[in-house]
Amino acid sequence: MPGRSRRRWILIGSIVGLVALIAIGVGVGVGVTRNNDNDDNDNNRAASASSSGNSSTGSTSDGAPAQTDPNDPSTFVRDSRLHQSFWGMAYTPEGSQLPNCSNSLENVIKDIQLMSQLTSRIRLYGADCNQSALVLEAIKQTKTNVSVYLGIFNVPDDHTAYTRQRDLVKEALQTYGTDHVLGVTVGNEFMLNYLNDKGSDDPNSSIGDEGAQLILADIADTRSMLSEIGVSLPVGNSDAGFYFNNKVLAGIDYGMSNVHAWFANTTIQAAAGWVNDFFQETNVQPTAALPNHPKMYIAETGWPTESSDEGNKNNGASDASEANLQIFLDTFVCQANTNGTGYFFFEYFDEPWKDAQFGGVEGWWGLFDSNRTLKNIQIPDCPSS
């Protein structure tokens, strides 16, 4: 599955001058309080993480939860530091990128054991490397209350990528049924990538409408596939927040919007408010007027904790750091839960392949390190519905 396109955030740079100041006061109370905390809080948090160690949190040396029965993944030991406070979580199993599939059921089981303590919903981006079946099998073996939006990653100039993944989704549904499947998302940033390849940035231009016909054909084909196997599931689409084509929106059951304050160069204190304002004004309000009323979700939002190069360690307003991830957690998660916003936090763990391919902050958005060690953060405790 191809990586995230860093070009997507051209859209955000073009509008940040208009909206960045709007959200400065939103969420400042909690954020400023944490920003103005003395170093004792950080030291106490670090000391707590250090003193707890793997043994007291029920973890093994590779970050996976310990099991009371080593042969039964459903007997994993819960970590008292984790709370099921996230509406959803963005997830790609490690090693799920062609051509070198290296994912494994063992590792996906570890991930589901951990993520099930954070959320009851996850979203996948694609189906390559058999990740749909691996996730559903892991849910089955762990006996967790987790459901998944399966994904098909379309490539504008390679239609075989769609058909290959459609067939993998079909096979997974035929094997596991739909008890733990919430929908099928066709496309992730397809329109953004299509427009960039054509030198355009208007999703509702004639060029945008050309791209819309391509993705709509795949959406229709996915619906036909589901019908053929007697499955009724919502079918949606995911894209960068500003890149939804109106014809695509009119042809889906739900939309997932990538909304990142980091790429809008906001301060961390304004980030949570900016995400909410952008999502409501750019995605929720316009789609409410469409005849089909597609349900809109935030597909990605979060804050990076590191950069692989010095030039990207600051977005022009705030640093990529664990301290700032903590502020975003404190100001966004419980607020979004209270507001009833459906969102997928980005993301579960760091992804080294993105760092290797793209550099900058791309590989460093996880709540956990790539070895499944919780970062120096505290998970909010405000249960999501």
C-alpha angles and dihedrals in degrees: 000000000000118000131253115291111237089198091071092085094066083095093058095048089055094057104030092092089061101044110024094086093049093070100040092103096041113100093358095125097069094030097052091045090056092042090053094047113118120243091268092084093053091044092049091049092049091047091050092051091046095047094047094055124172096295099058092046092051094246131142125224092271093054095257119130115261117248125221086212110036090204096052117066090193091070094068118144115247120235113232090212092064125080130184091240101128122092089212143341131225111230141177115176112241112264098021098130122107138266094028107043108187102157120126139196089237092061095041089053089055090050094049090048090056099037092049086066090056104039146355094224134060133174128214124207100209145352104237119127090029093281095149092060093041092055094046092047090050091051089050094050096044092045089219128158094243126133128188142212103220117218140215114196110211122204115204095220099035115058091174087072088065097045092045093054094040089059092049091052090048092052092048092051092048090052102041106021123216104288090111099028121098100180147316118261113206111201135004116215089338093143093046092052093042093052094045090052089053095046095248136116101188112098092194097050122106088266090050091051089053090055090045091059090055095051093041090055089055092046090052090047091052090052089051091050091051091048092050091058093043096251125141113200135144114259119210146164135232128209144147109294099256097038104075114127114219093228090053091049090052090054102050138074094220141004130214117206126200107220119175123173090193092069091046088062093237124156115257089245090059097038101094093047091046092053092050095046094046093048095047096044099038103034116012102044098045095047092049087071095056118102093237094047096213113208110244126214134178102249096191136010132148144104130266122239101200146011127217090219132044095235094064100044089098127040092210093273110040141012131257099243145131090248090058093044085057091054091050091049091050095047102037113033103057092036091054091046091052091048092050093241115162108221142157112220114228104252156010099189142353116274113214093191090066091051090051093048103037109014122198114074096329097107099041111072100103131122083214130042116248088266090060095254113143110243122238092283140108118234112230115247106220111116116232120223 
